[in-house]
Amino acid sequence: MPGFPRLQESYDIAIVGGGHAGLQAGLKAALLHLTAVVIDRGPKYSRSYYSPRMDNIPGFGEGISGHALLDKQVEALRKYEERVTYVSPARASAARRSGDGYEIEFEWLKQPRKVRAKHLILAHGVVDRIPAVGGKIDPIFPWANQGLVYFCEFCDGHELPGKSVAVLGSTAYAGELALELRHFGPRSLEILTHGEPFLGDLGPAEKAELEGRLRSAGIPWSSGVLVGFDGIREKTFTVKFADGTARTFDRGFSGLGWYDMHQHLPRELGAALDPDGYVQTDEDCRVLSEKDGAPIPGLYCVGDLRSGWNQIPEAWATAERAVIDVFVQSLG
Ligand SMILES: Cc1cc2nc3c(=O)[nH]c(=O)nc-3n(C[C@H](O)[C@H](O)[C@H](O)COP(=O)(O)OP(=O)(O)OC[C@H]3O[C@@H](n4cnc5c(N)ncnc54)[C@H](O)[C@@H]3O)c2cc1C
């Protein structure tokens, strides 16, 4: 019965995270006749869950939603229940080296559980910062679900030609993102800082330099506090400000970056992080040690959590690399 799989005491591979990368790692493990457990908090915590249409997924020329693609991946994995245990909703809280493998602690059905595996694949992604109004993040979800507010330049930049775009954010990241989005030919770009001081994360010289580039590019910024959104029926992104005014854009674009880079488990395991905070690996996705830069035995990282380009085809490719490496190692 789905939701109540039988947990074995130990596996060839434990996979933390069952988004696009973790599910592919589980499938590949099954196909290579390895045993695996996929511990997943739930599909709604995958980054793609709220994406209504993704256009770069091979085999889906008309596009596919993140939600539908996750369902397909889960369905594919469930065919191999004899080799792969899919445990969801379950949240991993700790992982440590133990003997010649790993021990992972997680909570499942409100019970603390432990499982052992020879190899551990970290696939628990990263979490976007969601624009909040009045301290709440839900007001923007209808616009995100309708594809009127975007979060990923590589995923949705191609939707911008001829559109007026509000970039939400106040940091250098938002400024640089606005400059990069010009590549896609929007009609206009404007940065909305939502009451935050613009470029407060930069020193005076860097701030002046970036402001200069934005001015030259004709990209203004404004600091009004957002109090709500409107225009969903008209398929526009209308922003309401605290002073009672409102502005209508064709699209919104988050320039807020990450809310949580999920560094807790990688740090606990001694992983090296790159300057942006992603886990560093070699080409086979073996995690590099913060101590000496050498691969940590049996430890892999795939998908968005790993230093890379945060796309689903890359999540799949890295999952394949990691599991094939486990397979090759296990042949001796
Ligand atoms: C709005 C939006 C649109 C996007 N559109 C596209 C697109 O068009 N094309 C494209 O290629 N990419 C797109 N992306 C990027 C894509 O979603 C990510 O690259 C992809 O989801 C990465 O896969 P992942 O498995 O690494 O992480 P995720 O898919 O985010 O999955 C991580 C999983 O880990 C689980 N998890 C987290 N913490 C724990 C824990 N402690 N214990 C157990 N489980 C845990 C979560 O429940 C989740 O299922 C989009 C992203 C966003 C936000």
Ligand as a Chemical Component Dictionary entry (heavy atoms), coordinates in Angstrom:
data_LIG
# 
_chem_comp.id                   LIG 
_chem_comp.type                 NON-POLYMER 
_chem_comp.pdbx_formal_charge   0 
_chem_comp.three_letter_code    LIG 
# 
loop_
_chem_comp_atom.comp_id 
_chem_comp_atom.atom_id 
_chem_comp_atom.alt_atom_id 
_chem_comp_atom.type_symbol 
_chem_comp_atom.charge 
_chem_comp_atom.model_Cartn_x 
_chem_comp_atom.model_Cartn_y 
_chem_comp_atom.model_Cartn_z 
_chem_comp_atom.pdbx_ordinal 
LIG C1  C1  C 0 9.070  28.063 -10.434 1  
LIG C2  C2  C 0 10.155 27.171 -10.962 2  
LIG C3  C3  C 0 10.118 26.781 -12.280 3  
LIG C4  C4  C 0 11.105 25.925 -12.789 4  
LIG N1  N1  N 0 11.046 25.574 -14.107 5  
LIG C5  C5  C 0 11.983 24.747 -14.614 6  
LIG C6  C6  C 0 11.961 24.403 -15.992 7  
LIG O1  O1  O 0 11.114 24.880 -16.761 8  
LIG N2  N2  N 0 12.926 23.554 -16.444 9  
LIG C7  C7  C 0 13.917 23.051 -15.615 10 
LIG O2  O2  O 0 14.744 22.273 -16.093 11 
LIG N3  N3  N 0 13.962 23.395 -14.318 12 
LIG C8  C8  C 0 13.028 24.221 -13.800 13 
LIG N4  N4  N 0 13.115 24.607 -12.493 14 
LIG C9  C9  C 0 14.242 24.107 -11.681 15 
LIG C10 C10 C 0 13.934 22.698 -11.179 16 
LIG O3  O3  O 0 12.728 22.723 -10.453 17 
LIG C11 C11 C 0 15.078 22.192 -10.321 18 
LIG O4  O4  O 0 16.292 22.230 -11.046 19 
LIG C12 C12 C 0 14.795 20.736 -9.876  20 
LIG O5  O5  O 0 13.605 20.675 -9.141  21 
LIG C13 C13 C 0 15.978 20.221 -9.059  22 
LIG O6  O6  O 0 15.723 18.907 -8.662  23 
LIG P1  P1  P 0 16.246 18.378 -7.240  24 
LIG O7  O7  O 0 15.783 16.964 -7.165  25 
LIG O8  O8  O 0 17.659 18.711 -7.074  26 
LIG O9  O9  O 0 15.468 19.248 -6.168  27 
LIG P2  P2  P 0 13.914 19.337 -5.927  28 
LIG O10 O10 O 0 13.155 18.947 -7.150  29 
LIG O11 O11 O 0 13.679 20.686 -5.358  30 
LIG O12 O12 O 0 13.606 18.207 -4.850  31 
LIG C14 C14 C 0 14.140 18.235 -3.565  32 
LIG C15 C15 C 0 13.364 17.201 -2.749  33 
LIG O13 O13 O 0 14.027 17.039 -1.494  34 
LIG C16 C16 C 0 13.032 16.871 -0.497  35 
LIG N5  N5  N 0 13.645 17.257 0.781   36 
LIG C17 C17 C 0 14.111 18.455 1.175   37 
LIG N6  N6  N 0 14.643 18.383 2.395   38 
LIG C18 C18 C 0 14.501 17.087 2.794   39 
LIG C19 C19 C 0 14.849 16.379 3.972   40 
LIG N7  N7  N 0 15.477 16.968 5.007   41 
LIG N8  N8  N 0 14.518 15.058 4.051   42 
LIG C20 C20 C 0 13.891 14.444 3.036   43 
LIG N9  N9  N 0 13.541 15.079 1.886   44 
LIG C21 C21 C 0 13.857 16.381 1.767   45 
LIG C22 C22 C 0 11.864 17.724 -0.919  46 
LIG O14 O14 O 0 10.655 17.229 -0.387  47 
LIG C23 C23 C 0 11.924 17.599 -2.460  48 
LIG O15 O15 O 0 11.046 16.586 -2.925  49 
LIG C24 C24 C 0 12.151 25.463 -11.950 50 
LIG C25 C25 C 0 12.194 25.875 -10.619 51 
LIG C26 C26 C 0 11.221 26.732 -10.126 52 
LIG C27 C27 C 0 11.274 27.174 -8.697  53 
# 
loop_
_chem_comp_bond.comp_id 
_chem_comp_bond.atom_id_1 
_chem_comp_bond.atom_id_2 
_chem_comp_bond.value_order 
_chem_comp_bond.pdbx_ordinal 
LIG C1  C2  SING 1  
LIG C2  C3  SING 2  
LIG C2  C26 DOUB 3  
LIG C3  C4  DOUB 4  
LIG C4  N1  SING 5  
LIG C4  C24 SING 6  
LIG N1  C5  DOUB 7  
LIG C5  C6  SING 8  
LIG C5  C8  SING 9  
LIG C6  O1  DOUB 10 
LIG C6  N2  SING 11 
LIG N2  C7  SING 12 
LIG C7  O2  DOUB 13 
LIG C7  N3  SING 14 
LIG N3  C8  DOUB 15 
LIG C8  N4  SING 16 
LIG N4  C9  SING 17 
LIG N4  C24 SING 18 
LIG C9  C10 SING 19 
LIG C10 O3  SING 20 
LIG C10 C11 SING 21 
LIG C11 O4  SING 22 
LIG C11 C12 SING 23 
LIG C12 O5  SING 24 
LIG C12 C13 SING 25 
LIG C13 O6  SING 26 
LIG O6  P1  SING 27 
LIG P1  O7  DOUB 28 
LIG P1  O8  SING 29 
LIG P1  O9  SING 30 
LIG O9  P2  SING 31 
LIG P2  O10 DOUB 32 
LIG P2  O11 SING 33 
LIG P2  O12 SING 34 
LIG O12 C14 SING 35 
LIG C14 C15 SING 36 
LIG C15 O13 SING 37 
LIG C15 C23 SING 38 
LIG O13 C16 SING 39 
LIG C16 N5  SING 40 
LIG C16 C22 SING 41 
LIG N5  C17 SING 42 
LIG N5  C21 SING 43 
LIG C17 N6  DOUB 44 
LIG N6  C18 SING 45 
LIG C18 C19 SING 46 
LIG C18 C21 DOUB 47 
LIG C19 N7  SING 48 
LIG C19 N8  DOUB 49 
LIG N8  C20 SING 50 
LIG C20 N9  DOUB 51 
LIG N9  C21 SING 52 
LIG C22 O14 SING 53 
LIG C22 C23 SING 54 
LIG C23 O15 SING 55 
LIG C24 C25 DOUB 56 
LIG C25 C26 SING 57 
LIG C26 C27 SING 58 
# 
